[in-house]
C-alpha cells in the first residue's frame, strides 16, 4: 500500500499551487490558462493515485474478511 505517497503528492500539488498563484499575475492570460491546465493535470494525477490506493485498500480488506470466514 502507498498511502504515504498519496499525501506526498498532495504536498507537491499544494507547493505547485502556491508557486503559481504568487507568480501568475505577471503572466498573460494565455499563460495563466496554461498554468491552470497544469494545475488540473497535477490534481487529476493525484486523484488517480487516491483511487488506486482506495482500490488496493479495499482489495486487502476484502481478502482479510474472506480469510476470517
N, CA, C and O atoms as a Tripos MOL2 file, in Angstrom:
@<TRIPOS>MOLECULE
protein
  276   275    69     0     0
PROTEIN
NO_CHARGES

@<TRIPOS>ATOM
      1 N           0.8400   -1.1890    0.0000 N.3       1 UNK1
      2 CA          0.0000    0.0000    0.0000 C.3       1 UNK1
      3 C           0.8800    1.2470    0.0000 C.2       1 UNK1
      4 O           1.9750    1.2460    0.5640 O.2       1 UNK1
      5 N           0.3940    2.3020   -0.6340 N.am      2 UNK2
      6 CA          1.1830    3.5170   -0.7680 C.3       2 UNK2
      7 C           0.4310    4.7260   -0.2470 C.2       2 UNK2
      8 O           0.4000    5.7640   -0.9090 O.2       2 UNK2
      9 N          -0.1700    4.6130    0.9170 N.am      3 UNK3
     10 CA         -0.9430    5.7460    1.4370 C.3       3 UNK3
     11 C          -0.0660    6.9710    1.6550 C.2       3 UNK3
     12 O          -0.5070    8.0910    1.3980 O.2       3 UNK3
     13 N           1.1720    6.7830    2.1250 N.am      4 UNK4
     14 CA          2.0720    7.9040    2.3550 C.3       4 UNK4
     15 C           2.3910    8.6560    1.0800 C.2       4 UNK4
     16 O           2.5090    9.8820    1.0810 O.2       4 UNK4
     17 N           2.5280    7.9180   -0.0010 N.am      5 UNK5
     18 CA          2.8520    8.5310   -1.2850 C.3       5 UNK5
     19 C           1.7360    9.4570   -1.7500 C.2       5 UNK5
     20 O           2.0060   10.5070   -2.3320 O.2       5 UNK5
     21 N           0.5130    9.0870   -1.5050 N.am      6 UNK6
     22 CA         -0.6150    9.9370   -1.8960 C.3       6 UNK6
     23 C          -0.5210   11.2880   -1.1970 C.2       6 UNK6
     24 O          -0.7210   12.3310   -1.8200 O.2       6 UNK6
     25 N          -0.2170   11.2650    0.0950 N.am      7 UNK7
     26 CA         -0.1060   12.5240    0.8270 C.3       7 UNK7
     27 C           1.0750   13.3400    0.3220 C.2       7 UNK7
     28 O           0.9890   14.5650    0.2410 O.2       7 UNK7
     29 N           2.1900   12.6680   -0.0210 N.am      8 UNK8
     30 CA          3.3490   13.3780   -0.5570 C.3       8 UNK8
     31 C           3.0110   14.0870   -1.8550 C.2       8 UNK8
     32 O           3.4280   15.2260   -2.0690 O.2       8 UNK8
     33 N           2.2660   13.4290   -2.7140 N.am      9 UNK9
     34 CA          1.8620   14.0240   -3.9730 C.3       9 UNK9
     35 C           0.9590   15.2210   -3.7190 C.2       9 UNK9
     36 O           1.0380   16.2260   -4.4260 O.2       9 UNK9
     37 N           0.1050   15.1140   -2.7140 N.am     10 UNK10
     38 CA         -0.7540   16.2410   -2.3660 C.3      10 UNK10
     39 C           0.0650   17.4430   -1.9400 C.2      10 UNK10
     40 O          -0.2680   18.5750   -2.2910 O.2      10 UNK10
     41 N           1.1290   17.2150   -1.1910 N.am     11 UNK11
     42 CA          2.0000   18.3080   -0.7660 C.3      11 UNK11
     43 C           2.6740   18.9480   -1.9660 C.2      11 UNK11
     44 O           2.8360   20.1670   -2.0170 O.2      11 UNK11
     45 N           3.0640   18.1300   -2.9280 N.am     12 UNK12
     46 CA          3.6790   18.6690   -4.1380 C.3      12 UNK12
     47 C           2.6860   19.5440   -4.8870 C.2      12 UNK12
     48 O           3.0440   20.6100   -5.3870 O.2      12 UNK12
     49 N           1.4480   19.0940   -4.9620 N.am     13 UNK13
     50 CA          0.4250   19.8700   -5.6530 C.3      13 UNK13
     51 C           0.1760   21.1900   -4.9320 C.2      13 UNK13
     52 O          -0.0050   22.2220   -5.5770 O.2      13 UNK13
     53 N           0.1660   21.1680   -3.6030 N.am     14 UNK14
     54 CA         -0.0250   22.4010   -2.8440 C.3      14 UNK14
     55 C           1.1450   23.3450   -3.0540 C.2      14 UNK14
     56 O           0.9490   24.5500   -3.2120 O.2      14 UNK14
     57 N           2.3560   22.8140   -3.0570 N.am     15 UNK15
     58 CA          3.5370   23.6530   -3.2770 C.3      15 UNK15
     59 C           3.4790   24.2640   -4.6740 C.2      15 UNK15
     60 O           3.7890   25.4410   -4.8560 O.2      15 UNK15
     61 N           3.0820   23.4620   -5.6540 N.am     16 UNK16
     62 CA          2.9600   23.9380   -7.0260 C.3      16 UNK16
     63 C           1.8950   25.0280   -7.1120 C.2      16 UNK16
     64 O           2.0980   26.0490   -7.7690 O.2      16 UNK16
     65 N           0.7780   24.8110   -6.4570 N.am     17 UNK17
     66 CA         -0.3040   25.7840   -6.4640 C.3      17 UNK17
     67 C           0.1640   27.1020   -5.8500 C.2      17 UNK17
     68 O          -0.1250   28.1690   -6.3910 O.2      17 UNK17
     69 N           0.8770   27.0400   -4.7340 N.am     18 UNK18
     70 CA          1.3810   28.2490   -4.1000 C.3      18 UNK18
     71 C           2.3360   29.0040   -4.9980 C.2      18 UNK18
     72 O           2.2900   30.2320   -5.0730 O.2      18 UNK18
     73 N           3.2060   28.2700   -5.6840 N.am     19 UNK19
     74 CA          4.1660   28.8970   -6.5730 C.3      19 UNK19
     75 C           3.4550   29.6080   -7.7140 C.2      19 UNK19
     76 O           3.7820   30.7510   -8.0340 O.2      19 UNK19
     77 N           2.4840   28.9380   -8.3320 N.am     20 UNK20
     78 CA          1.8210   29.5270   -9.4850 C.3      20 UNK20
     79 C           0.9200   30.6870   -9.0890 C.2      20 UNK20
     80 O           0.8100   31.6610   -9.8340 O.2      20 UNK20
     81 N           0.2770   30.6000   -7.9340 N.am     21 UNK21
     82 CA         -0.6220   31.6900   -7.5610 C.3      21 UNK21
     83 C           0.1550   32.9610   -7.2640 C.2      21 UNK21
     84 O          -0.3620   34.0560   -7.4840 O.2      21 UNK21
     85 N           1.3930   32.8460   -6.7660 N.am     22 UNK22
     86 CA          2.1720   34.0460   -6.4590 C.3      22 UNK22
     87 C           2.7950   34.6630   -7.7000 C.2      22 UNK22
     88 O           3.1190   35.8500   -7.6960 O.2      22 UNK22
     89 N           2.9710   33.8810   -8.7640 N.am     23 UNK23
     90 CA          3.6200   34.3990   -9.9730 C.3      23 UNK23
     91 C           2.6540   34.6020  -11.1250 C.2      23 UNK23
     92 O           3.0190   35.2040  -12.1350 O.2      23 UNK23
     93 N           1.4370   34.1160  -10.9960 N.am     24 UNK24
     94 CA          0.5030   34.1360  -12.1270 C.3      24 UNK24
     95 C           0.1520   35.5470  -12.5640 C.2      24 UNK24
     96 O          -0.1350   35.7610  -13.7420 O.2      24 UNK24
     97 N           0.1650   36.5140  -11.6610 N.am     25 UNK25
     98 CA         -0.2370   37.8650  -12.0330 C.3      25 UNK25
     99 C           0.7210   38.4960  -13.0350 C.2      25 UNK25
    100 O           0.3510   39.4600  -13.7050 O.2      25 UNK25
    101 N           1.9430   37.9770  -13.1570 N.am     26 UNK26
    102 CA          2.9130   38.5460  -14.0890 C.3      26 UNK26
    103 C           2.8310   37.9140  -15.4810 C.2      26 UNK26
    104 O           3.5810   38.3110  -16.3730 O.2      26 UNK26
    105 N           1.9630   36.9670  -15.6810 N.am     27 UNK27
    106 CA          1.8290   36.3030  -16.9730 C.3      27 UNK27
    107 C           0.6160   36.8330  -17.7350 C.2      27 UNK27
    108 O          -0.3100   37.3940  -17.1490 O.2      27 UNK27
    109 N           0.6440   36.6440  -19.0510 N.am     28 UNK28
    110 CA         -0.5300   36.9920  -19.8490 C.3      28 UNK28
    111 C          -1.6550   36.0150  -19.5530 C.2      28 UNK28
    112 O          -1.4300   34.9880  -18.9120 O.2      28 UNK28
    113 N          -2.8680   36.3240  -20.0130 N.am     29 UNK29
    114 CA         -3.9960   35.4460  -19.7090 C.3      29 UNK29
    115 C          -3.8150   34.0640  -20.3180 C.2      29 UNK29
    116 O          -4.2500   33.0790  -19.7210 O.2      29 UNK29
    117 N          -3.1890   33.9560  -21.4860 N.am     30 UNK30
    118 CA         -2.9770   32.6300  -22.0810 C.3      30 UNK30
    119 C          -2.0000   31.8140  -21.2390 C.2      30 UNK30
    120 O          -2.1800   30.6080  -21.0700 O.2      30 UNK30
    121 N          -0.9790   32.4620  -20.7170 N.am     31 UNK31
    122 CA         -0.0550   31.7570  -19.8280 C.3      31 UNK31
    123 C          -0.7510   31.3730  -18.5360 C.2      31 UNK31
    124 O          -0.5090   30.3060  -17.9730 O.2      31 UNK31
    125 N          -1.6200   32.2640  -18.0770 N.am     32 UNK32
    126 CA         -2.3890   31.9830  -16.8600 C.3      32 UNK32
    127 C          -3.2640   30.7540  -17.0680 C.2      32 UNK32
    128 O          -3.3510   29.8990  -16.1870 O.2      32 UNK32
    129 N          -3.9090   30.6590  -18.2210 N.am     33 UNK33
    130 CA         -4.7260   29.4810  -18.5360 C.3      33 UNK33
    131 C          -3.8620   28.2350  -18.6130 C.2      33 UNK33
    132 O          -4.2890   27.1590  -18.1940 O.2      33 UNK33
    133 N          -2.6570   28.3660  -19.1420 N.am     34 UNK34
    134 CA         -1.7490   27.2310  -19.2260 C.3      34 UNK34
    135 C          -1.3740   26.7360  -17.8270 C.2      34 UNK34
    136 O          -1.2740   25.5320  -17.5940 O.2      34 UNK34
    137 N          -1.1680   27.6690  -16.9060 N.am     35 UNK35
    138 CA         -0.8590   27.2800  -15.5280 C.3      35 UNK35
    139 C          -2.0320   26.5470  -14.9030 C.2      35 UNK35
    140 O          -1.8400   25.5760  -14.1710 O.2      35 UNK35
    141 N          -3.2430   27.0020  -15.1850 N.am     36 UNK36
    142 CA         -4.4250   26.3180  -14.6650 C.3      36 UNK36
    143 C          -4.5320   24.9150  -15.2440 C.2      36 UNK36
    144 O          -4.8940   23.9730  -14.5380 O.2      36 UNK36
    145 N          -4.2200   24.7760  -16.5170 N.am     37 UNK37
    146 CA         -4.2430   23.4600  -17.1500 C.3      37 UNK37
    147 C          -3.2290   22.5360  -16.4840 C.2      37 UNK37
    148 O          -3.5120   21.3590  -16.2610 O.2      37 UNK37
    149 N          -2.0510   23.0630  -16.1690 N.am     38 UNK38
    150 CA         -1.0380   22.2550  -15.4900 C.3      38 UNK38
    151 C          -1.5060   21.8740  -14.0890 C.2      38 UNK38
    152 O          -1.2960   20.7430  -13.6520 O.2      38 UNK38
    153 N          -2.1330   22.8030  -13.3890 N.am     39 UNK39
    154 CA         -2.6440   22.5010  -12.0520 C.3      39 UNK39
    155 C          -3.6930   21.3990  -12.1210 C.2      39 UNK39
    156 O          -3.7030   20.4950  -11.2850 O.2      39 UNK39
    157 N          -4.5710   21.4690  -13.1090 N.am     40 UNK40
    158 CA         -5.6020   20.4510  -13.2790 C.3      40 UNK40
    159 C          -4.9540   19.0950  -13.5330 C.2      40 UNK40
    160 O          -5.3960   18.0850  -12.9850 O.2      40 UNK40
    161 N          -3.9260   19.0650  -14.3470 N.am     41 UNK41
    162 CA         -3.2270   17.8070  -14.6340 C.3      41 UNK41
    163 C          -2.6140   17.2150  -13.3670 C.2      41 UNK41
    164 O          -2.6880   16.0070  -13.1460 O.2      41 UNK41
    165 N          -2.0060   18.0690  -12.5320 N.am     42 UNK42
    166 CA         -1.4160   17.5980  -11.2820 C.3      42 UNK42
    167 C          -2.5010   17.0290  -10.3800 C.2      42 UNK42
    168 O          -2.3270   15.9630   -9.7900 O.2      42 UNK42
    169 N          -3.6210   17.7390  -10.2710 N.am     43 UNK43
    170 CA         -4.7030   17.2770   -9.4050 C.3      43 UNK43
    171 C          -5.3490   16.0000   -9.9310 C.2      43 UNK43
    172 O          -5.7450   15.1380   -9.1460 O.2      43 UNK43
    173 N          -5.4590   15.8700  -11.2630 N.am     44 UNK44
    174 CA         -6.0110   14.6430  -11.8330 C.3      44 UNK44
    175 C          -5.0960   13.4560  -11.5360 C.2      44 UNK44
    176 O          -5.5800   12.3630  -11.2380 O.2      44 UNK44
    177 N          -3.7820   13.6590  -11.6150 N.am     45 UNK45
    178 CA         -2.8310   12.5910  -11.2940 C.3      45 UNK45
    179 C          -2.9500   12.2080   -9.8170 C.2      45 UNK45
    180 O          -2.8980   11.0290   -9.4680 O.2      45 UNK45
    181 N          -3.1090   13.2070   -8.9600 N.am     46 UNK46
    182 CA         -3.2700   12.9290   -7.5290 C.3      46 UNK46
    183 C          -4.5570   12.1470   -7.2800 C.2      46 UNK46
    184 O          -4.5590   11.1990   -6.4950 O.2      46 UNK46
    185 N          -5.6430   12.5310   -7.9350 N.am     47 UNK47
    186 CA         -6.9120   11.8260   -7.7720 C.3      47 UNK47
    187 C          -6.7960   10.3810   -8.2300 C.2      47 UNK47
    188 O          -7.3480    9.4840   -7.5930 O.2      47 UNK47
    189 N          -6.0900   10.1470   -9.3160 N.am     48 UNK48
    190 CA         -5.9010    8.7810   -9.8050 C.3      48 UNK48
    191 C          -5.1190    7.9480   -8.7870 C.2      48 UNK48
    192 O          -5.4290    6.7740   -8.5860 O.2      48 UNK48
    193 N          -4.1120    8.5400   -8.1440 N.am     49 UNK49
    194 CA         -3.3590    7.8330   -7.1100 C.3      49 UNK49
    195 C          -4.2600    7.4950   -5.9210 C.2      49 UNK49
    196 O          -4.1610    6.4080   -5.3520 O.2      49 UNK49
    197 N          -5.1280    8.4180   -5.5520 N.am     50 UNK50
    198 CA         -6.0620    8.1680   -4.4440 C.3      50 UNK50
    199 C          -6.9780    7.0100   -4.7980 C.2      50 UNK50
    200 O          -7.2110    6.1220   -3.9770 O.2      50 UNK50
    201 N          -7.4980    7.0170   -6.0180 N.am     51 UNK51
    202 CA         -8.3890    5.9300   -6.4530 C.3      51 UNK51
    203 C          -7.6800    4.5800   -6.4220 C.2      51 UNK51
    204 O          -8.2510    3.5830   -5.9790 O.2      51 UNK51
    205 N          -6.4370    4.5510   -6.8920 N.am     52 UNK52
    206 CA         -5.6700    3.2980   -6.8770 C.3      52 UNK52
    207 C          -5.4300    2.8300   -5.4450 C.2      52 UNK52
    208 O          -5.5540    1.6420   -5.1480 O.2      52 UNK52
    209 N          -5.0900    3.7580   -4.5650 N.am     53 UNK53
    210 CA         -4.8530    3.3990   -3.1670 C.3      53 UNK53
    211 C          -6.1270    2.8720   -2.5170 C.2      53 UNK53
    212 O          -6.0850    1.9110   -1.7490 O.2      53 UNK53
    213 N          -7.2510    3.4980   -2.8240 N.am     54 UNK54
    214 CA         -8.5220    3.0290   -2.2710 C.3      54 UNK54
    215 C          -8.8570    1.6390   -2.7800 C.2      54 UNK54
    216 O          -9.3270    0.7960   -2.0160 O.2      54 UNK54
    217 N          -8.6220    1.3920   -4.0510 N.am     55 UNK55
    218 CA         -8.9010    0.0730   -4.6180 C.3      55 UNK55
    219 C          -8.0000   -0.9840   -3.9760 C.2      55 UNK55
    220 O          -8.4560   -2.0810   -3.6530 O.2      55 UNK55
    221 N          -6.7170   -0.6500   -3.7930 N.am     56 UNK56
    222 CA         -5.7860   -1.5850   -3.1390 C.3      56 UNK56
    223 C          -6.2290   -1.8760   -1.7170 C.2      56 UNK56
    224 O          -6.2510   -3.0280   -1.2850 O.2      56 UNK56
    225 N          -6.5810   -0.8260   -0.9950 N.am     57 UNK57
    226 CA         -7.0120   -0.9800    0.4010 C.3      57 UNK57
    227 C          -8.2810   -1.8360    0.4770 C.2      57 UNK57
    228 O          -8.3930   -2.7080    1.3370 O.2      57 UNK57
    229 N          -9.2190   -1.5870   -0.4120 N.am     58 UNK58
    230 CA        -10.4710   -2.3450   -0.4170 C.3      58 UNK58
    231 C         -10.2100   -3.8170   -0.7330 C.2      58 UNK58
    232 O         -10.8140   -4.6980   -0.1230 O.2      58 UNK58
    233 N          -9.3150   -4.0850   -1.6810 N.am     59 UNK59
    234 CA         -8.9920   -5.4710   -2.0300 C.3      59 UNK59
    235 C          -8.3280   -6.1870   -0.8550 C.2      59 UNK59
    236 O          -8.6270   -7.3520   -0.5900 O.2      59 UNK59
    237 N          -7.4310   -5.4990   -0.1530 N.am     60 UNK60
    238 CA         -6.7800   -6.1120    1.0040 C.3      60 UNK60
    239 C          -7.7810   -6.3700    2.1240 C.2      60 UNK60
    240 O          -7.7330   -7.4160    2.7720 O.2      60 UNK60
    241 N          -8.6720   -5.4380    2.3520 N.am     61 UNK61
    242 CA         -9.6870   -5.6010    3.3850 C.3      61 UNK61
    243 C         -10.6070   -6.7750    3.0510 C.2      61 UNK61
    244 O         -10.9410   -7.5810    3.9190 O.2      61 UNK61
    245 N         -11.0070   -6.8610    1.7920 N.am     62 UNK62
    246 CA        -11.8810   -7.9550    1.3730 C.3      62 UNK62
    247 C         -11.1700   -9.3000    1.5340 C.2      62 UNK62
    248 O         -11.7860  -10.2800    1.9520 O.2      62 UNK62
    249 N          -9.8770   -9.3510    1.2060 N.am     63 UNK63
    250 CA         -9.1190  -10.5950    1.3600 C.3      63 UNK63
    251 C          -9.0310  -10.9940    2.8290 C.2      63 UNK63
    252 O          -9.1310  -12.1770    3.1530 O.2      63 UNK63
    253 N          -8.8450  -10.0290    3.7140 N.am     64 UNK64
    254 CA         -8.7820  -10.3230    5.1460 C.3      64 UNK64
    255 C         -10.1250  -10.8520    5.6510 C.2      64 UNK64
    256 O         -10.1620  -11.7880    6.4510 O.2      64 UNK64
    257 N         -11.2080  -10.2670    5.1960 N.am     65 UNK65
    258 CA        -12.5510  -10.7170    5.6200 C.3      65 UNK65
    259 C         -12.7810  -12.1420    5.1470 C.2      65 UNK65
    260 O         -13.3010  -12.9620    5.9040 O.2      65 UNK65
    261 N         -12.4050  -12.4570    3.9140 N.am     66 UNK66
    262 CA        -12.5890  -13.8040    3.3830 C.3      66 UNK66
    263 C         -11.7370  -14.8200    4.1390 C.2      66 UNK66
    264 O         -12.1640  -15.9570    4.3390 O.2      66 UNK66
    265 N         -10.5460  -14.4250    4.5570 N.am     67 UNK67
    266 CA         -9.6800  -15.3420    5.3040 C.3      67 UNK67
    267 C         -10.2670  -15.6490    6.6690 C.2      67 UNK67
    268 O         -10.0460  -16.7410    7.1920 O.2      67 UNK67
    269 N         -11.0020  -14.7300    7.2590 N.am     68 UNK68
    270 CA        -11.5790  -14.9360    8.5770 C.3      68 UNK68
    271 C         -12.8330  -15.7970    8.5220 C.2      68 UNK68
    272 O         -13.2560  -16.3220    9.5510 O.2      68 UNK68
    273 N         -13.4260  -15.9520    7.3740 N.am     69 UNK69
    274 CA        -14.6590  -16.7370    7.2530 C.3      69 UNK69
    275 C         -14.3760  -18.1990    7.1880 C.2      69 UNK69
    276 O         -15.3020  -19.0030    7.0850 O.2      69 UNK69
@<TRIPOS>BOND
     1     1     2 1
     2     2     3 1
     3     3     4 2
     4     3     5 am
     5     5     6 1
     6     6     7 1
     7     7     8 2
     8     7     9 am
     9     9    10 1
    10    10    11 1
    11    11    12 2
    12    11    13 am
    13    13    14 1
    14    14    15 1
    15    15    16 2
    16    15    17 am
    17    17    18 1
    18    18    19 1
    19    19    20 2
    20    19    21 am
    21    21    22 1
    22    22    23 1
    23    23    24 2
    24    23    25 am
    25    25    26 1
    26    26    27 1
    27    27    28 2
    28    27    29 am
    29    29    30 1
    30    30    31 1
    31    31    32 2
    32    31    33 am
    33    33    34 1
    34    34    35 1
    35    35    36 2
    36    35    37 am
    37    37    38 1
    38    38    39 1
    39    39    40 2
    40    39    41 am
    41    41    42 1
    42    42    43 1
    43    43    44 2
    44    43    45 am
    45    45    46 1
    46    46    47 1
    47    47    48 2
    48    47    49 am
    49    49    50 1
    50    50    51 1
    51    51    52 2
    52    51    53 am
    53    53    54 1
    54    54    55 1
    55    55    56 2
    56    55    57 am
    57    57    58 1
    58    58    59 1
    59    59    60 2
    60    59    61 am
    61    61    62 1
    62    62    63 1
    63    63    64 2
    64    63    65 am
    65    65    66 1
    66    66    67 1
    67    67    68 2
    68    67    69 am
    69    69    70 1
    70    70    71 1
    71    71    72 2
    72    71    73 am
    73    73    74 1
    74    74    75 1
    75    75    76 2
    76    75    77 am
    77    77    78 1
    78    78    79 1
    79    79    80 2
    80    79    81 am
    81    81    82 1
    82    82    83 1
    83    83    84 2
    84    83    85 am
    85    85    86 1
    86    86    87 1
    87    87    88 2
    88    87    89 am
    89    89    90 1
    90    90    91 1
    91    91    92 2
    92    91    93 am
    93    93    94 1
    94    94    95 1
    95    95    96 2
    96    95    97 am
    97    97    98 1
    98    98    99 1
    99    99   100 2
   100    99   101 am
   101   101   102 1
   102   102   103 1
   103   103   104 2
   104   103   105 am
   105   105   106 1
   106   106   107 1
   107   107   108 2
   108   107   109 am
   109   109   110 1
   110   110   111 1
   111   111   112 2
   112   111   113 am
   113   113   114 1
   114   114   115 1
   115   115   116 2
   116   115   117 am
   117   117   118 1
   118   118   119 1
   119   119   120 2
   120   119   121 am
   121   121   122 1
   122   122   123 1
   123   123   124 2
   124   123   125 am
   125   125   126 1
   126   126   127 1
   127   127   128 2
   128   127   129 am
   129   129   130 1
   130   130   131 1
   131   131   132 2
   132   131   133 am
   133   133   134 1
   134   134   135 1
   135   135   136 2
   136   135   137 am
   137   137   138 1
   138   138   139 1
   139   139   140 2
   140   139   141 am
   141   141   142 1
   142   142   143 1
   143   143   144 2
   144   143   145 am
   145   145   146 1
   146   146   147 1
   147   147   148 2
   148   147   149 am
   149   149   150 1
   150   150   151 1
   151   151   152 2
   152   151   153 am
   153   153   154 1
   154   154   155 1
   155   155   156 2
   156   155   157 am
   157   157   158 1
   158   158   159 1
   159   159   160 2
   160   159   161 am
   161   161   162 1
   162   162   163 1
   163   163   164 2
   164   163   165 am
   165   165   166 1
   166   166   167 1
   167   167   168 2
   168   167   169 am
   169   169   170 1
   170   170   171 1
   171   171   172 2
   172   171   173 am
   173   173   174 1
   174   174   175 1
   175   175   176 2
   176   175   177 am
   177   177   178 1
   178   178   179 1
   179   179   180 2
   180   179   181 am
   181   181   182 1
   182   182   183 1
   183   183   184 2
   184   183   185 am
   185   185   186 1
   186   186   187 1
   187   187   188 2
   188   187   189 am
   189   189   190 1
   190   190   191 1
   191   191   192 2
   192   191   193 am
   193   193   194 1
   194   194   195 1
   195   195   196 2
   196   195   197 am
   197   197   198 1
   198   198   199 1
   199   199   200 2
   200   199   201 am
   201   201   202 1
   202   202   203 1
   203   203   204 2
   204   203   205 am
   205   205   206 1
   206   206   207 1
   207   207   208 2
   208   207   209 am
   209   209   210 1
   210   210   211 1
   211   211   212 2
   212   211   213 am
   213   213   214 1
   214   214   215 1
   215   215   216 2
   216   215   217 am
   217   217   218 1
   218   218   219 1
   219   219   220 2
   220   219   221 am
   221   221   222 1
   222   222   223 1
   223   223   224 2
   224   223   225 am
   225   225   226 1
   226   226   227 1
   227   227   228 2
   228   227   229 am
   229   229   230 1
   230   230   231 1
   231   231   232 2
   232   231   233 am
   233   233   234 1
   234   234   235 1
   235   235   236 2
   236   235   237 am
   237   237   238 1
   238   238   239 1
   239   239   240 2
   240   239   241 am
   241   241   242 1
   242   242   243 1
   243   243   244 2
   244   243   245 am
   245   245   246 1
   246   246   247 1
   247   247   248 2
   248   247   249 am
   249   249   250 1
   250   250   251 1
   251   251   252 2
   252   251   253 am
   253   253   254 1
   254   254   255 1
   255   255   256 2
   256   255   257 am
   257   257   258 1
   258   258   259 1
   259   259   260 2
   260   259   261 am
   261   261   262 1
   262   262   263 1
   263   263   264 2
   264   263   265 am
   265   265   266 1
   266   266   267 1
   267   267   268 2
   268   267   269 am
   269   269   270 1
   270   270   271 1
   271   271   272 2
   272   271   273 am
   273   273   274 1
   274   274   275 1
   275   275   276 2
@<TRIPOS>SUBSTRUCTURE
     1 UNK1         2 RESIDUE 1 A UNK
     2 UNK2         6 RESIDUE 1 A UNK
     3 UNK3        10 RESIDUE 1 A UNK
     4 UNK4        14 RESIDUE 1 A UNK
     5 UNK5        18 RESIDUE 1 A UNK
     6 UNK6        22 RESIDUE 1 A UNK
     7 UNK7        26 RESIDUE 1 A UNK
     8 UNK8        30 RESIDUE 1 A UNK
     9 UNK9        34 RESIDUE 1 A UNK
    10 UNK10       38 RESIDUE 1 A UNK
    11 UNK11       42 RESIDUE 1 A UNK
    12 UNK12       46 RESIDUE 1 A UNK
    13 UNK13       50 RESIDUE 1 A UNK
    14 UNK14       54 RESIDUE 1 A UNK
    15 UNK15       58 RESIDUE 1 A UNK
    16 UNK16       62 RESIDUE 1 A UNK
    17 UNK17       66 RESIDUE 1 A UNK
    18 UNK18       70 RESIDUE 1 A UNK
    19 UNK19       74 RESIDUE 1 A UNK
    20 UNK20       78 RESIDUE 1 A UNK
    21 UNK21       82 RESIDUE 1 A UNK
    22 UNK22       86 RESIDUE 1 A UNK
    23 UNK23       90 RESIDUE 1 A UNK
    24 UNK24       94 RESIDUE 1 A UNK
    25 UNK25       98 RESIDUE 1 A UNK
    26 UNK26      102 RESIDUE 1 A UNK
    27 UNK27      106 RESIDUE 1 A UNK
    28 UNK28      110 RESIDUE 1 A UNK
    29 UNK29      114 RESIDUE 1 A UNK
    30 UNK30      118 RESIDUE 1 A UNK
    31 UNK31      122 RESIDUE 1 A UNK
    32 UNK32      126 RESIDUE 1 A UNK
    33 UNK33      130 RESIDUE 1 A UNK
    34 UNK34      134 RESIDUE 1 A UNK
    35 UNK35      138 RESIDUE 1 A UNK
    36 UNK36      142 RESIDUE 1 A UNK
    37 UNK37      146 RESIDUE 1 A UNK
    38 UNK38      150 RESIDUE 1 A UNK
    39 UNK39      154 RESIDUE 1 A UNK
    40 UNK40      158 RESIDUE 1 A UNK
    41 UNK41      162 RESIDUE 1 A UNK
    42 UNK42      166 RESIDUE 1 A UNK
    43 UNK43      170 RESIDUE 1 A UNK
    44 UNK44      174 RESIDUE 1 A UNK
    45 UNK45      178 RESIDUE 1 A UNK
    46 UNK46      182 RESIDUE 1 A UNK
    47 UNK47      186 RESIDUE 1 A UNK
    48 UNK48      190 RESIDUE 1 A UNK
    49 UNK49      194 RESIDUE 1 A UNK
    50 UNK50      198 RESIDUE 1 A UNK
    51 UNK51      202 RESIDUE 1 A UNK
    52 UNK52      206 RESIDUE 1 A UNK
    53 UNK53      210 RESIDUE 1 A UNK
    54 UNK54      214 RESIDUE 1 A UNK
    55 UNK55      218 RESIDUE 1 A UNK
    56 UNK56      222 RESIDUE 1 A UNK
    57 UNK57      226 RESIDUE 1 A UNK
    58 UNK58      230 RESIDUE 1 A UNK
    59 UNK59      234 RESIDUE 1 A UNK
    60 UNK60      238 RESIDUE 1 A UNK
    61 UNK61      242 RESIDUE 1 A UNK
    62 UNK62      246 RESIDUE 1 A UNK
    63 UNK63      250 RESIDUE 1 A UNK
    64 UNK64      254 RESIDUE 1 A UNK
    65 UNK65      258 RESIDUE 1 A UNK
    66 UNK66      262 RESIDUE 1 A UNK
    67 UNK67      266 RESIDUE 1 A UNK
    68 UNK68      270 RESIDUE 1 A UNK
    69 UNK69      274 RESIDUE 1 A UNK
